[in-house]
Amino acid sequence: MHQAVAEVLAEYEARAQAEQAKLRELAAGIGQHSIDDLLLAVGPDSGAFMNLLIREGECRSILEVGTSYGYSTLWLAEAAHEVGGRVTTLEIHPGKVEYARSRLGKAGLAAQVDFRLGPAQNTLESLPGPFDFVLLDLWKDLYVPCFDLFYPKLARGAVIVADNMLYPEATLPAAAHYRRHVRKAPGISSVLLPVGSGLEVSRFAADP
């Protein structure tokens, strides 16, 4: 990993560590914090795992549904750079997009990322695909409708990773609904992994 990328990742992780107390207060229903102000990163284990999946699968068309502040985007973009790929990332909040864009630029990976601003469902309708790799990480009640929009645009052998399958507890019903839904989709095989906050890792292998 290039030094510039490692330095930006370290900055992200320092921010995440500094926000731990705010996250605990938010989970307990106290404090005045807004969830949109917090990083809520997938964490280094999940980031490194997805980076490895992209590299080993040589996934060149990468879709991220939910940029947030760009932590996972950086992991995806670093892998995309290594395999000659590109990340299309979707986010509804302009401020988060600008923050993520600045971090990717500092890491030297801006050319690997296409930022799309707007509601994810609207953007997904207009994206042509096909996608080799998808990260799903936005409001959990949107996982199923977003999956239904990108599912017809998956490349054969595509990998889908959905975050927050085991944590936080408040979103477990929506996470369980997504897992049931994705496992019923034709051509999909899927497994729940205890990595980070819990990842549902699915592979699309429809008949040619």
N, C-alpha and C positions, 0 to 999 in steps of 0.2 A: 504494500500500500504506500502511495506517495506521501511524503511528509506533509504536504499541504492538506491532504484529505485527513490524515491522522490528527492534525492540529484542530481542524474544524470539528471533527468527531469529539475530541477532548473538550472543546468549548460547549458543545451540546450536552455532553454528559455532566459537565460541571453545573450547567443550568438545571438539568434534571435533578441532580443531587440537592441543589439549593432550594428546589421547589417541593421537596418531599414533605415538609411540614404543612405547606399549603394544601397538598393533596390529601393528607390525613384529615385536616380540618374540613375539607370539602366532603370527604367520605362520611364524616361524622355529622354533617349538616350544620357546621358552625363556621364562623369567619365570614368575610365579605368577598371572597375570591370568586372570580368568574372562571368557569371551566375553559372558556376560549382564551384566557390569558396564560394558561399552563401548557407546558410542552407536551405532556402525555405521550412520550416517545415509546416506540416498540421495545427499546432496550438493546444493548449490545449483542446479547445472545440471539435474539430474533433477527437483528440486522445482519449479523455475520452468517446466520443460517440461510437467509434469503440470498445474500450475496453469493454464497457457495452454490445454491441451486441454479442461479442464473449463469454462473461461470461454467458449471459442469454440464448444464443443459444447452449451453450456447444460445440462450434466449435473447433475441435481438429486438423484438418488439415487446416492450414492457409497459404495462399500464398500472398506474397507482391511483386508486379511488380514495382520495383523502390525503392531501399533501400535509396538512397542518403546518408546522413550522419547518418541515423539510428534513427532519432527522432520518427517517426511513428513505426519503428520496435520495439522500446522499449515499446510503448503502447501495441502493439500486443503481444509481448513476455510476458509481465506482465500478461495479460489475459490468454495466453496459459499456463503459469505456474499454474494458479489457476484452470484450467479445465483439466489439464493433456494433453495438446496439444503441438504442435510444429509449428514453423514458418519457411517456406522456403522463402527466400528473394533474389531477383534478382537485380544485379547491374553491370554496364559495366565498372565503374571506380575503379581501384584497391585501390587508395588512400581513396576513400569514404568507401570502404568495410573495410579497416583497421581501419579507424576512428570509424565506427559503431561497429566493433568487440570489440574495446577497451572500448567503452562506455557500451556495453552490458555486458562485463566482469566485469566492475566496479560495475554495478548494480546487479551482481550475476545471470544474466539470459543468459549467454553464451550457456548453455546446451539446451536452448529452441529454438535456432536459427541455421538454416542451411543456410549459405551464399553460393550463386551460382554466380560466376563471369563470365560475358560474355554478349553478346547481348541478350536481353530478349526474342526475338522471337526464337532464336536458342535454348535457354534453355527450353522454354515452350514446344517446340516440343518433348523434351526428358523426360519431367516430366510425371509420370504416373497418378497422381491424385488418387482418387477423392479429391476435395477440398471442405471444408465446408464454407470457408470465403476467399474472395479475395479483396485485396486493389490494385487499379490501380492508380499509381501516377508516371508517367514518362513523356517523351515528348508526348504532347497531340495528335500529328498526328499518334502516335503508339497505341493509345487506341483501335481503332477498330480492327487492325490486331492482337493485343494481345488478345483481347476479343475472337476473332474467334478461337484462338488456345486453350485457356483454357475452353471455353464454353462446348465442348464435355466431359470435365473432371470434371464437377461440380457434386457434390453430390446432391441428392434430398433435397430441402430446403436450398441450399447454398445461402449465401448473398454476393453480390458484391458491393463494395463501390468505386466510381470513384471521385477523388478530382479535384478541380479547375474548377468547372462547372459555377461559376459566376465571378471569378477573377483569373488571370488578364485579362483585356479586350482583349489583343492581341491574346489570345487563345480561345476566345468565339466561333468563327466559328468551330474550331475543337471539342470543347466541345458539341456544338449543334449537330454536325454530330454524335458524339458518342451516345448522348441521343436518337436520332432518330433510330440509328442502334440497340441499346440494346433493345429498346422497341418493335422492330419487331421480336426479337428472340423468337421462340416457348418456351412456359413455363415460360417466364419472366414477372414479374410484377415490375414496377419501379416508383420511385418518386424522384423529385428534392427537396432537403432540404436546407434552407439557414443557414447552419452550417459552420462555418469557411469560407473558400473560395468557398463554395458551394459543396454539395455532391449529386451525383446521387446514390441512394441506391436501389439496385435491388435484387429480390429474385427469385431463380429458383425452380419451383414446377411442373416439368413435371409429366405426368401421370406415375404411377408405372408400 
